[in-house]
Amino acid sequence: MSSPKNTSSKKTLISSRRTFLRNAALGTGGLLILPSGFLRGQNAPSNRITVACVGVGGQGDYDSGRILDCGAQIVGICDVDRRRLETKGKRNGFKDAKQFADYREMFDKIGKEFDAVSVSTPDHTHFTVAYQAIEMGKHVYVQKPLVHTVDQARRLTALAKRKRVITQMGNQGTSLSEIYTTKEWYEAGLFGDVSKVLAWTNRPVWKQGFNDYEAAKPAPDTLNWDLWLGCAPEMPYHPGIHPFQWRGLYSFGTGALGDMAAHVLNAAYNVLELGLPTKIEVSVSARSPIAFPNHSEVIFHFPKTAKRGPIQLTWIDGANGDRKPKEAARLGGQGSGSYFEASKVPFGAGEYGDPILTFPEEKLEEFKAKKIPQKYDRVPGANHYQNWIDSIKANKPAISNFEKAGIFTEIMLLGVIAQRLGRSLEYDPARARFKGDEEANRLLKAPKPRKGFLA
């Protein structure tokens, strides 16, 4: 993977702008967004990466702070909530960053000043921001889940590959060394064959399962509700949606599965090289027209490969704590984790892919003593943000790049569709279609976006 060539020629800019307008089919309401985001040579003598941050409250506050800690220079910050934006702008490292409510305006006005973009917004707007940034040649860090629909996952992955930018999804556990140690042990045959995985989480910790919104009210003075909606269909402001409850709503979030599976299933996805499922079974507490169920069980069936047999992966969320295996208690009381049924030595993983434990536990020390050769690189300090910044400088793929994260996200989003419909589905990964279920197939794509946005 190589980064876009550094060029400032008028011919290249015009050509790139035409490509962007043709591919994105985006009405910008007069905004001219130039594709200036090429890694700017050596970025002056220090080779310091410059970053624009979209979303700087909540998780975005943390993400932007960690990126700053990695030696990046933050040149622009954007948030639809003025209070959050102004608070961030008062902090060291962000005082000189230009402030914007609309990411499109930021891209237009200072697009030549930054190399990369972080996206820490609600799930439904990940794609619209990231796609536009990548079209400009920017490297991107996008919070999990990568996007809101399967169609978006495939399109964003393809674009990132074509533009040859450095990408990272924000599932930080991917940078933990325990996952790759476990993968090496698994491939050395220490665990034997894995046939089933059980994963669980105590999420949601937000409201779900309700059938209607609270009564509409004027949005808070500090919140630009129109920009918060972004690509989503227009609707009035309802209390409680911003800044957190959106996770449980179909239009904006992906429920507990979309929120936590990027962490909890990370060990299974990487160790077993899951690929895509061909069948998804589901049971839910109750269906709602607008919100995810209070608790659910989703069973993914992954076909056998040249390396392993078929895998049945069961995901449980919400009030399903009694379904956790007894061994889960040894994972330190974490609210989430996974348990692997294996023919020789069963094992488990914590919420972010660590700790890795064997059952019986004395096998863990036995495996360590075998000194299985290291096959996979480790991320220094397990720092997911530094891995992205360093990968940009080294012009090499980051640990959770979109070619990996796109497939992982697709798995989660297939389960999300099953939760919404409350029925089993058969899936054809090659065609990205459900078999004989047009209602489910319509959910593979986002609704038509409002003018000025992508979806």
ROKOLSE-522023 format. One record per residue (C-alpha): chain; x, y, z; residue number from 0. Coordinates in pm, 1 decimal. Example, Ala and Ser with C-alpha at 12.3 -4.5 7.8 and 13.67 -1.06 7.14 Angstrom:
2
cadena | x | y | z | num
A | 1230.0 | -450.0 | 780.0 | 0
A | 1367.0 | -106.0 | 714.0 | 1
//
This chain:
455
cadena | x | y | z | num
A | 0.0 | 0.0 | 0.0 | 0
A | 144.9 | 337.9 | -92.8 | 1
A | 29.7 | 687.0 | -13.7 | 2
A | -98.0 | 930.0 | -278.3 | 3
A | 174.0 | 1122.7 | -458.7 | 4
A | 240.8 | 1475.8 | -344.6 | 5
A | 126.8 | 1715.8 | -615.3 | 6
A | -13.4 | 2061.8 | -632.3 | 7
A | -61.5 | 2089.7 | -1004.4 | 8
A | -378.0 | 2259.2 | -1118.5 | 9
A | -442.6 | 1978.4 | -1365.0 | 10
A | -439.7 | 1713.2 | -1091.5 | 11
A | -667.1 | 1915.5 | -863.6 | 12
A | -923.7 | 1969.7 | -1138.9 | 13
A | -913.9 | 1604.2 | -1238.8 | 14
A | -948.7 | 1488.4 | -879.4 | 15
A | -1236.3 | 1727.4 | -815.3 | 16
A | -1421.0 | 1597.3 | -1119.4 | 17
A | -1362.7 | 1241.0 | -1001.7 | 18
A | -1496.4 | 1327.5 | -658.0 | 19
A | -1808.3 | 1493.2 | -793.8 | 20
A | -1872.6 | 1207.1 | -1034.9 | 21
A | -1820.5 | 925.7 | -784.5 | 22
A | -1982.7 | 1083.9 | -483.3 | 23
A | -2284.7 | 1229.4 | -664.9 | 24
A | -2300.0 | 1475.7 | -378.2 | 25
A | -2498.0 | 1800.8 | -378.4 | 26
A | -2291.6 | 2035.7 | -161.5 | 27
A | -2510.8 | 2338.7 | -173.9 | 28
A | -2235.4 | 2550.8 | -325.1 | 29
A | -1948.6 | 2409.8 | -118.8 | 30
A | -1639.0 | 2342.2 | -323.5 | 31
A | -1432.7 | 2067.8 | -161.4 | 32
A | -1088.2 | 2037.8 | -311.5 | 33
A | -905.2 | 1706.2 | -289.3 | 34
A | -599.8 | 1852.2 | -122.8 | 35
A | -538.7 | 1590.6 | 142.8 | 36
A | -218.5 | 1435.0 | 21.6 | 37
A | 47.9 | 1361.8 | 281.6 | 38
A | 240.9 | 1682.0 | 227.6 | 39
A | 582.3 | 1558.3 | 129.6 | 40
A | 777.1 | 1544.8 | 452.3 | 41
A | 543.1 | 1789.5 | 625.1 | 42
A | 820.0 | 2041.2 | 683.8 | 43
A | 1131.8 | 1916.7 | 862.5 | 44
A | 954.8 | 1726.6 | 1141.1 | 45
A | 734.5 | 1502.6 | 923.5 | 46
A | 458.4 | 1575.2 | 1172.7 | 47
A | 117.1 | 1442.7 | 1072.3 | 48
A | -156.2 | 1705.4 | 1071.2 | 49
A | -507.1 | 1592.6 | 1163.7 | 50
A | -859.5 | 1733.9 | 1150.4 | 51
A | -1097.2 | 1581.5 | 1406.3 | 52
A | -1468.3 | 1539.9 | 1330.7 | 53
A | -1652.6 | 1484.4 | 1656.6 | 54
A | -1469.2 | 1599.7 | 1972.5 | 55
A | -1718.8 | 1519.1 | 2248.0 | 56
A | -1761.7 | 1188.3 | 2428.5 | 57
A | -1555.1 | 923.7 | 2249.5 | 58
A | -1433.2 | 1196.2 | 2014.2 | 59
A | -1283.6 | 1382.5 | 2307.4 | 60
A | -1082.0 | 1072.2 | 2393.9 | 61
A | -986.3 | 989.4 | 2034.9 | 62
A | -863.0 | 1338.2 | 1952.8 | 63
A | -667.1 | 1353.4 | 2277.3 | 64
A | -492.4 | 1024.6 | 2212.5 | 65
A | -407.4 | 1125.9 | 1856.0 | 66
A | -255.0 | 1446.1 | 1991.1 | 67
A | -54.8 | 1238.0 | 2241.0 | 68
A | 92.3 | 1045.7 | 1947.4 | 69
A | 269.7 | 1357.1 | 1821.1 | 70
A | 14.9 | 1466.6 | 1563.1 | 71
A | -72.6 | 1832.1 | 1516.9 | 72
A | -444.8 | 1904.0 | 1540.1 | 73
A | -524.1 | 2180.7 | 1291.8 | 74
A | -903.4 | 2159.4 | 1282.9 | 75
A | -1180.4 | 2045.2 | 1515.6 | 76
A | -1544.9 | 1999.8 | 1426.3 | 77
A | -1854.8 | 1927.3 | 1631.2 | 78
A | -2224.6 | 1998.5 | 1585.4 | 79
A | -2251.0 | 2078.6 | 1957.2 | 80
A | -2106.9 | 2426.4 | 2014.4 | 81
A | -2053.3 | 2368.6 | 2386.0 | 82
A | -1839.8 | 2061.8 | 2323.8 | 83
A | -1650.7 | 2234.2 | 2045.8 | 84
A | -1565.8 | 2539.6 | 2252.0 | 85
A | -1464.9 | 2328.7 | 2551.3 | 86
A | -1226.5 | 2127.7 | 2336.6 | 87
A | -1081.0 | 2440.7 | 2183.7 | 88
A | -969.0 | 2563.6 | 2525.5 | 89
A | -745.0 | 2264.9 | 2591.2 | 90
A | -373.1 | 2252.1 | 2530.6 | 91
A | -294.1 | 2117.1 | 2187.0 | 92
A | -629.0 | 2232.6 | 2048.4 | 93
A | -617.8 | 2606.5 | 2112.9 | 94
A | -472.9 | 2682.6 | 1770.0 | 95
A | -705.1 | 2444.2 | 1583.6 | 96
A | -967.7 | 2612.2 | 1368.4 | 97
A | -1322.5 | 2537.5 | 1484.0 | 98
A | -1616.5 | 2431.0 | 1268.5 | 99
A | -1970.3 | 2303.2 | 1316.3 | 100
A | -1990.4 | 2154.5 | 964.6 | 101
A | -1719.7 | 1909.9 | 855.0 | 102
A | -1784.4 | 2002.0 | 490.8 | 103
A | -1692.8 | 2362.3 | 561.8 | 104
A | -1378.6 | 2246.9 | 742.5 | 105
A | -1278.0 | 2029.9 | 448.2 | 106
A | -1341.5 | 2317.9 | 209.6 | 107
A | -1162.2 | 2592.0 | 403.6 | 108
A | -858.1 | 2413.8 | 548.1 | 109
A | -841.6 | 2095.7 | 341.0 | 110
A | -487.2 | 2178.1 | 231.5 | 111
A | -370.0 | 2204.0 | 591.9 | 112
A | -424.3 | 1846.0 | 711.0 | 113
A | -309.7 | 1499.5 | 609.8 | 114
A | -559.1 | 1290.1 | 799.7 | 115
A | -905.6 | 1291.0 | 954.7 | 116
A | -1048.2 | 1122.9 | 1264.5 | 117
A | -1420.1 | 1044.2 | 1262.8 | 118
A | -1586.4 | 1005.0 | 1603.8 | 119
A | -1950.0 | 1074.7 | 1527.9 | 120
A | -2270.5 | 869.6 | 1562.5 | 121
A | -2269.6 | 552.2 | 1351.9 | 122
A | -2500.3 | 682.3 | 1079.1 | 123
A | -2255.9 | 959.6 | 979.9 | 124
A | -1930.2 | 760.0 | 978.4 | 125
A | -1957.5 | 684.2 | 608.2 | 126
A | -2054.8 | 1029.7 | 487.3 | 127
A | -1754.1 | 1194.0 | 658.5 | 128
A | -1498.5 | 921.2 | 591.1 | 129
A | -1589.5 | 875.7 | 225.0 | 130
A | -1551.4 | 1244.4 | 153.6 | 131
A | -1219.8 | 1258.7 | 340.4 | 132
A | -1080.1 | 961.1 | 149.5 | 133
A | -1191.5 | 1111.8 | -182.1 | 134
A | -972.3 | 1407.2 | -88.4 | 135
A | -678.7 | 1171.6 | -36.5 | 136
A | -687.4 | 1191.4 | 343.4 | 137
A | -587.3 | 909.1 | 574.4 | 138
A | -870.8 | 825.5 | 812.4 | 139
A | -932.5 | 688.3 | 1160.5 | 140
A | -1299.7 | 592.1 | 1203.9 | 141
A | -1462.8 | 479.8 | 1525.3 | 142
A | -1628.5 | 139.1 | 1536.3 | 143
A | -1849.9 | 19.0 | 1385.7 | 144
A | -1691.8 | 138.1 | 1065.0 | 145
A | -2020.4 | 229.2 | 896.3 | 146
A | -2398.6 | 189.6 | 929.1 | 147
A | -2480.9 | -51.2 | 643.3 | 148
A | -2322.9 | -343.2 | 457.0 | 149
A | -2328.8 | -148.9 | 130.4 | 150
A | -2134.3 | 132.5 | 294.6 | 151
A | -1875.8 | -110.1 | 433.4 | 152
A | -1800.5 | -245.8 | 87.6 | 153
A | -1796.1 | 91.7 | -83.1 | 154
A | -1571.9 | 255.3 | 177.0 | 155
A | -1330.6 | -37.8 | 173.9 | 156
A | -1307.7 | -27.0 | -204.2 | 157
A | -1250.9 | 348.6 | -208.2 | 158
A | -976.0 | 333.4 | 54.5 | 159
A | -798.5 | 65.7 | -147.4 | 160
A | -828.6 | 264.1 | -467.9 | 161
A | -706.4 | 588.6 | -309.8 | 162
A | -427.1 | 404.9 | -124.4 | 163
A | -475.7 | 588.3 | 202.7 | 164
A | -387.9 | 457.6 | 548.6 | 165
A | -697.3 | 356.8 | 742.6 | 166
A | -779.7 | 240.1 | 1092.8 | 167
A | -1104.7 | 140.4 | 1263.2 | 168
A | -1126.3 | 232.1 | 1629.9 | 169
A | -1145.1 | -114.0 | 1785.4 | 170
A | -837.3 | -71.0 | 2001.2 | 171
A | -813.4 | -434.1 | 2107.3 | 172
A | -679.6 | -518.6 | 1762.6 | 173
A | -347.5 | -375.3 | 1879.3 | 174
A | -323.1 | -608.4 | 2179.9 | 175
A | -49.8 | -869.2 | 2154.2 | 176
A | -256.2 | -1138.9 | 2330.1 | 177
A | -473.6 | -1186.3 | 2020.9 | 178
A | -175.0 | -1269.2 | 1802.0 | 179
A | -14.2 | -1494.6 | 2061.4 | 180
A | -341.5 | -1686.9 | 2075.2 | 181
A | -353.4 | -1703.9 | 1696.7 | 182
A | -2.0 | -1849.9 | 1687.1 | 183
A | -95.1 | -2108.9 | 1949.5 | 184
A | -412.4 | -2196.1 | 1760.5 | 185
A | -228.4 | -2240.1 | 1432.2 | 186
A | 30.8 | -2454.5 | 1611.3 | 187
A | -251.1 | -2688.1 | 1713.2 | 188
A | -231.9 | -2632.0 | 2089.2 | 189
A | -605.5 | -2574.4 | 2129.7 | 190
A | -717.8 | -2829.7 | 1874.0 | 191
A | -1021.3 | -2763.0 | 1655.3 | 192
A | -1263.4 | -2486.5 | 1751.0 | 193
A | -1625.4 | -2559.5 | 1666.7 | 194
A | -1825.0 | -2308.0 | 1870.3 | 195
A | -1776.8 | -1963.4 | 2020.7 | 196
A | -2004.2 | -1800.9 | 2278.3 | 197
A | -1974.7 | -1423.6 | 2321.3 | 198
A | -2165.9 | -1198.2 | 2559.0 | 199
A | -2202.1 | -839.2 | 2672.0 | 200
A | -2394.9 | -655.0 | 2941.5 | 201
A | -2480.0 | -383.2 | 2689.7 | 202
A | -2709.2 | -205.7 | 2624.4 | 203
A | -2662.8 | 36.0 | 2910.5 | 204
A | -2883.0 | 284.7 | 2726.5 | 205
A | -3258.4 | 270.3 | 2662.8 | 206
A | -3381.0 | 25.2 | 2395.5 | 207
A | -3696.3 | -169.1 | 2319.0 | 208
A | -3934.5 | 129.0 | 2318.1 | 209
A | -4186.4 | 190.7 | 2039.9 | 210
A | -4194.2 | 568.5 | 2008.7 | 211
A | -3980.9 | 875.4 | 2069.3 | 212
A | -4032.2 | 1122.2 | 2349.3 | 213
A | -4238.9 | 1424.8 | 2253.1 | 214
A | -4059.0 | 1655.0 | 2011.2 | 215
A | -3904.9 | 1972.3 | 2153.2 | 216
A | -3678.5 | 2250.1 | 2025.0 | 217
A | -3317.5 | 2136.3 | 2012.5 | 218
A | -3078.4 | 2282.3 | 2272.0 | 219
A | -2934.2 | 2618.1 | 2168.8 | 220
A | -2585.0 | 2470.0 | 2154.1 | 221
A | -2680.1 | 2182.8 | 1919.8 | 222
A | -2713.1 | 2214.6 | 1542.5 | 223
A | -2975.6 | 1944.0 | 1502.0 | 224
A | -2978.6 | 1965.4 | 1122.2 | 225
A | -2605.8 | 1891.8 | 1105.5 | 226
A | -2639.8 | 1619.5 | 1367.8 | 227
A | -2894.3 | 1442.7 | 1147.6 | 228
A | -2657.7 | 1471.0 | 852.7 | 229
A | -2751.6 | 1212.2 | 591.9 | 230
A | -3045.9 | 1074.3 | 793.8 | 231
A | -3404.1 | 1157.3 | 693.3 | 232
A | -3529.7 | 1484.8 | 837.7 | 233
A | -3710.9 | 1458.4 | 1170.7 | 234
A | -3776.6 | 1686.2 | 1468.5 | 235
A | -3552.3 | 1684.2 | 1772.6 | 236
A | -3652.6 | 1443.5 | 2047.1 | 237
A | -3492.3 | 1462.0 | 2393.3 | 238
A | -3256.8 | 1182.4 | 2483.5 | 239
A | -3124.8 | 1098.7 | 2137.5 | 240
A | -2815.7 | 1318.1 | 2164.7 | 241
A | -2554.8 | 1256.6 | 2294.9 | 242
A | -2587.7 | 885.2 | 2380.1 | 243
A | -2924.8 | 714.4 | 2334.8 | 244
A | -2891.2 | 720.4 | 1955.3 | 245
A | -2698.6 | 392.4 | 1987.1 | 246
A | -3022.1 | 204.2 | 2044.8 | 247
A | -3209.2 | 354.4 | 1747.7 | 248
A | -3217.6 | 199.7 | 1400.1 | 249
A | -3180.7 | 533.0 | 1222.0 | 250
A | -2859.7 | 632.1 | 1398.2 | 251
A | -2696.8 | 340.9 | 1581.5 | 252
A | -2638.8 | -31.8 | 1566.0 | 253
A | -2740.0 | -140.0 | 1914.6 | 254
A | -2529.1 | -343.9 | 2154.4 | 255
A | -2406.1 | -568.2 | 1872.5 | 256
A | -2268.4 | -280.0 | 1667.7 | 257
A | -2129.5 | -106.9 | 1972.7 | 258
A | -1947.6 | -396.2 | 2139.5 | 259
A | -1889.8 | -678.9 | 1889.3 | 260
A | -1599.3 | -486.9 | 1734.7 | 261
A | -1426.5 | -545.7 | 2069.2 | 262
A | -1575.9 | -868.4 | 2201.0 | 263
A | -1555.6 | -1068.3 | 1875.8 | 264
A | -1213.4 | -935.6 | 1782.1 | 265
A | -1028.7 | -1242.2 | 1914.1 | 266
A | -1261.7 | -1480.1 | 1730.3 | 267
A | -1244.7 | -1279.6 | 1408.1 | 268
A | -865.0 | -1265.6 | 1402.9 | 269
A | -773.6 | -1603.1 | 1552.0 | 270
A | -1021.7 | -1808.7 | 1351.1 | 271
A | -1014.6 | -1592.6 | 1036.0 | 272
A | -1392.1 | -1605.2 | 1032.0 | 273
A | -1471.5 | -1448.1 | 696.3 | 274
A | -1843.2 | -1392.3 | 634.7 | 275
A | -2134.4 | -1602.4 | 762.0 | 276
A | -2382.7 | -1780.4 | 536.8 | 277
A | -2664.2 | -1807.9 | 790.5 | 278
A | -2777.7 | -1595.2 | 1083.6 | 279
A | -3035.0 | -1713.9 | 1339.6 | 280
A | -3187.7 | -1479.0 | 1594.5 | 281
A | -3421.7 | -1451.1 | 1889.5 | 282
A | -3511.3 | -1114.2 | 2039.7 | 283
A | -3700.6 | -993.3 | 2345.9 | 284
A | -3946.8 | -790.8 | 2136.6 | 285
A | -3949.0 | -604.9 | 1807.8 | 286
A | -3985.2 | -229.8 | 1781.4 | 287
A | -4039.1 | -2.6 | 1479.9 | 288
A | -3756.6 | 230.5 | 1584.6 | 289
A | -3532.0 | 70.9 | 1846.9 | 290
A | -3321.9 | -240.6 | 1899.5 | 291
A | -3447.2 | -507.8 | 2142.7 | 292
A | -3360.7 | -500.2 | 2511.9 | 293
A | -3183.4 | -833.4 | 2474.3 | 294
A | -3116.7 | -1078.5 | 2195.2 | 295
A | -2932.8 | -1390.2 | 2085.7 | 296
A | -2775.3 | -1401.2 | 1740.3 | 297
A | -2614.9 | -1717.3 | 1601.5 | 298
A | -2373.5 | -1676.3 | 1309.1 | 299
A | -2281.8 | -1979.6 | 1099.4 | 300
A | -1943.2 | -1957.7 | 926.0 | 301
A | -1861.8 | -2222.2 | 661.8 | 302
A | -1549.6 | -2433.5 | 683.1 | 303
A | -1232.0 | -2317.2 | 509.9 | 304
A | -908.3 | -2481.2 | 404.2 | 305
A | -769.7 | -2400.6 | 751.0 | 306
A | -1057.4 | -2497.0 | 981.1 | 307
A | -1399.7 | -2654.7 | 1009.3 | 308
A | -1732.9 | -2471.0 | 1030.5 | 309
A | -1782.2 | -2231.3 | 1320.8 | 310
A | -2100.0 | -2152.9 | 1510.6 | 311
A | -2068.9 | -1819.5 | 1691.7 | 312
A | -2339.6 | -1721.1 | 1937.9 | 313
A | -2374.3 | -1359.4 | 2048.1 | 314
A | -2588.0 | -1269.5 | 2351.3 | 315
A | -2657.3 | -918.3 | 2478.3 | 316
A | -2865.8 | -746.5 | 2742.5 | 317
A | -3042.9 | -951.3 | 3009.5 | 318
A | -2883.8 | -1278.7 | 2904.3 | 319
A | -2624.0 | -1301.6 | 3177.7 | 320
A | -2731.5 | -1650.5 | 3278.2 | 321
A | -2614.2 | -1774.8 | 2940.2 | 322
A | -2249.7 | -1699.7 | 3016.8 | 323
A | -2036.4 | -2010.1 | 3071.9 | 324
A | -1917.4 | -2072.4 | 3427.8 | 325
A | -1561.5 | -2007.3 | 3310.9 | 326
A | -1655.8 | -1644.0 | 3240.6 | 327
A | -1602.3 | -1559.9 | 3607.7 | 328
A | -1227.8 | -1605.4 | 3556.6 | 329
A | -1220.4 | -1321.9 | 3304.1 | 330
A | -1210.0 | -1074.7 | 3589.3 | 331
A | -1578.5 | -996.8 | 3611.4 | 332
A | -1573.4 | -811.5 | 3280.2 | 333
A | -1915.2 | -729.7 | 3140.7 | 334
A | -1821.3 | -878.9 | 2805.1 | 335
A | -1612.1 | -1168.5 | 2681.7 | 336
A | -1598.3 | -1482.5 | 2468.2 | 337
A | -1552.2 | -1855.0 | 2523.9 | 338
A | -1411.4 | -2094.7 | 2262.3 | 339
A | -1509.8 | -2462.5 | 2259.6 | 340
A | -1200.8 | -2650.0 | 2139.8 | 341
A | -1125.1 | -3020.3 | 2100.9 | 342
A | -808.7 | -3012.8 | 2315.6 | 343
A | -805.9 | -2704.1 | 2536.7 | 344
A | -1100.0 | -2462.8 | 2557.7 | 345
A | -1007.8 | -2097.2 | 2606.7 | 346
A | -1158.1 | -1756.3 | 2666.1 | 347
A | -1094.8 | -1390.9 | 2589.4 | 348
A | -1186.0 | -1073.8 | 2774.8 | 349
A | -1383.1 | -775.3 | 2653.9 | 350
A | -1109.3 | -633.6 | 2429.3 | 351
A | -943.2 | -964.8 | 2344.4 | 352
A | -752.0 | -990.6 | 2670.9 | 353
A | -688.7 | -1159.1 | 2898.8 | 354
A | -658.8 | -1490.0 | 2714.9 | 355
A | -725.7 | -1779.3 | 2952.4 | 356
A | -715.1 | -2155.9 | 2910.9 | 357
A | -937.6 | -2414.4 | 3077.5 | 358
A | -778.0 | -2570.2 | 3277.4 | 359
A | -569.3 | -2267.1 | 3363.0 | 360
A | -240.1 | -2454.8 | 3409.4 | 361
A | -233.9 | -2506.1 | 3033.8 | 362
A | -161.2 | -2135.1 | 2989.9 | 363
A | 182.7 | -2163.6 | 3149.9 | 364
A | 244.3 | -2485.3 | 2959.7 | 365
A | 172.0 | -2307.9 | 2630.3 | 366
A | 398.5 | -2017.4 | 2721.9 | 367
A | 681.3 | -2260.4 | 2800.7 | 368
A | 657.4 | -2410.3 | 2451.7 | 369
A | 786.3 | -2081.4 | 2305.4 | 370
A | 587.6 | -2109.6 | 1982.8 | 371
A | 763.9 | -1901.3 | 1712.1 | 372
A | 621.2 | -1555.9 | 1653.7 | 373
A | 455.8 | -1526.4 | 1311.6 | 374
A | 266.9 | -1200.5 | 1349.8 | 375
A | 391.7 | -850.4 | 1420.4 | 376
A | 297.2 | -681.2 | 1746.0 | 377
A | 195.9 | -318.1 | 1789.6 | 378
A | 451.9 | -142.5 | 2013.9 | 379
A | 287.2 | -52.8 | 2341.5 | 380
A | -44.6 | -185.7 | 2204.4 | 381
A | -115.7 | 178.3 | 2111.6 | 382
A | -385.9 | 171.0 | 1843.6 | 383
A | -364.1 | 544.5 | 1772.9 | 384
A | 14.2 | 543.4 | 1747.5 | 385
A | -10.8 | 248.1 | 1511.8 | 386
A | -222.3 | 459.0 | 1276.3 | 387
A | 9.0 | 759.9 | 1292.8 | 388
A | 321.3 | 544.5 | 1250.9 | 389
A | 161.3 | 357.8 | 961.3 | 390
A | 94.5 | 686.3 | 783.0 | 391
A | 461.0 | 783.0 | 821.6 | 392
A | 583.9 | 438.5 | 715.1 | 393
A | 328.5 | 410.5 | 433.5 | 394
A | 211.4 | 65.8 | 542.0 | 395
A | -127.2 | -79.9 | 644.6 | 396
A | -242.9 | -17.8 | 1000.8 | 397
A | -343.9 | -311.7 | 1219.3 | 398
A | -721.7 | -260.2 | 1177.7 | 399
A | -717.5 | -124.3 | 822.5 | 400
A | -1042.1 | -118.6 | 629.7 | 401
A | -969.7 | -433.8 | 428.3 | 402
A | -988.4 | -617.8 | 761.4 | 403
A | -1232.6 | -389.4 | 939.7 | 404
A | -1475.9 | -377.7 | 647.9 | 405
A | -1540.4 | -752.9 | 658.1 | 406
A | -1555.8 | -751.6 | 1037.4 | 407
A | -1810.5 | -469.6 | 1028.3 | 408
A | -2016.3 | -654.1 | 768.0 | 409
A | -2049.2 | -950.1 | 1006.3 | 410
A | -2185.9 | -721.7 | 1277.6 | 411
A | -2424.7 | -542.8 | 1043.5 | 412
A | -2568.7 | -871.0 | 914.8 | 413
A | -2652.0 | -956.5 | 1274.5 | 414
A | -2803.4 | -610.9 | 1320.5 | 415
A | -3040.8 | -674.2 | 1029.3 | 416
A | -3145.1 | -1007.9 | 1180.8 | 417
A | -3213.6 | -831.0 | 1512.1 | 418
A | -3427.2 | -568.0 | 1339.1 | 419
A | -3634.6 | -826.4 | 1152.8 | 420
A | -3642.7 | -1085.3 | 1429.9 | 421
A | -3596.7 | -1380.0 | 1194.5 | 422
A | -3330.2 | -1609.1 | 1053.5 | 423
A | -3152.5 | -1514.8 | 732.1 | 424
A | -2941.3 | -1691.4 | 471.4 | 425
A | -2663.7 | -1483.5 | 317.5 | 426
A | -2463.2 | -1505.8 | -3.3 | 427
A | -2131.2 | -1327.1 | 67.4 | 428
A | -2023.2 | -1329.2 | -298.2 | 429
A | -2334.4 | -1138.4 | -406.0 | 430
A | -2384.0 | -948.8 | -79.4 | 431
A | -2748.6 | -1052.0 | -81.7 | 432
A | -2985.8 | -1239.0 | 143.1 | 433
A | -3154.0 | -1537.1 | -16.5 | 434
A | -3524.4 | -1491.1 | -79.2 | 435
A | -3573.3 | -1197.6 | 157.4 | 436
A | -3616.4 | -862.6 | -15.1 | 437
A | -3707.3 | -683.0 | 306.1 | 438
A | -3371.7 | -783.9 | 449.9 | 439
A | -3194.3 | -689.4 | 126.6 | 440
A | -3336.9 | -337.7 | 145.0 | 441
A | -3168.1 | -297.2 | 483.6 | 442
A | -2827.2 | -362.8 | 328.5 | 443
A | -2833.5 | -1.4 | 208.0 | 444
A | -2900.1 | 325.1 | 385.7 | 445
A | -3209.2 | 533.1 | 303.3 | 446
A | -3166.5 | 799.2 | 36.9 | 447
A | -2956.1 | 1072.4 | 199.1 | 448
A | -3064.5 | 1430.5 | 232.7 | 449
A | -2921.8 | 1675.2 | -16.7 | 450
A | -2563.2 | 1764.7 | 63.2 | 451
A | -2471.9 | 1432.9 | 225.9 | 452
A | -2361.7 | 1083.1 | 127.7 | 453
A | -2503.5 | 753.6 | 247.6 | 454
//
